[in-house]
């Protein structure tokens, strides 16, 4: 099943989604050879994090979805069940943990847009959180996937902040792809884990 | 409202609890002078974390409660509402973040017991998680409150692991208070934030 968040993000439940019925099946696209077709960025990051954990390379987890719980029932002989809860706006980023003694904290976003990354995908308090993390000596960044282009970038916080500031001064509401190409670090997909993003972090922050 | 977890922990919702009715009001106890009467350990840690964030001393947050979401409704003109969800066992600790470039990761537990801390409060995967964090150079520990005694301890991971190992070899299923007094760091309450636990972390890990 797929749950849409108020902010437009998609929640992938932990039960496998039923395969799409024939009537809605899409014609295979040109990029059929991409092995990650259909995988969300979250899937790819989870795979990478599982790999890092199993190989003792890092301990990085996605945070649970923040919910305001209003009503819980306690059926006898069964697990407690939440009957009313609301999605809350996250006050931090989605992913954090530790890698080689460094605190790692990042937000992952994907866009269907082919030419720019819309800034409406980012919450103001997430930017404030990331600045606070940077001030404490943490390593913080965005991972942005242009889904239609199959391109992945590690975007350092200052690049986002420049665009953010510009938007609030009446500038454009998105970051053009060219900015990613010039000021961010492009990640190439590997075999396993496909999205070895810590390799990019290593290149960007420690070299 | 108060929500009890399957593991016996209490979830404090973000709406203020209604004051207890006269019929259920308890007779004031001897420790009426304690200003933290009625505050949970979670309240105290949230207060400390808010203070650290506001004063740019650290960025540490409690993770949201992990829920398995099964059913969501989308009433027209209203926010999406979760109608069926189940509590999942957390695979990590409750609190993490960054302080002076260090990755901080801890679990907070309180017990009503006056003479020992029952090990059933700790999940095996939490211990595994904390070991992985320690292996990556993170700073990881427990904060244990003996509620009836109003005593607070910072328990380093090795102390828990010794007791854990001993239990699995047929030893006792709890850690006696004397072990806390001898091998842990006792925290004293201050004015604001009342539970300045990073002071204890600083003493224990950097001196």
Interface residues (C-beta under 8 A of the other chain):
Chain A: X3 X4 X5 X6 X11 X13 X14 X53 X56 X58 X59 X61 X63 X64 X65 X66 X67 X68 X69 X70 X72 X74 X79 X80 X81 X82 X83 X84 X85 X86 X87 X91 X92 X96 X97 X98 X99 X100 X101 X102 X103 X105 X129 X132 X133 X135 X136 X137 X138
Chain B: X1 X3 X4 X5 X6 X11 X13 X14 X53 X56 X58 X59 X61 X63 X64 X65 X66 X67 X68 X69 X70 X72 X74 X79 X80 X81 X82 X83 X84 X85 X86 X87 X91 X92 X96 X97 X98 X99 X100 X101 X102 X103 X105 X129 X132 X133 X135 X136 X137 X138
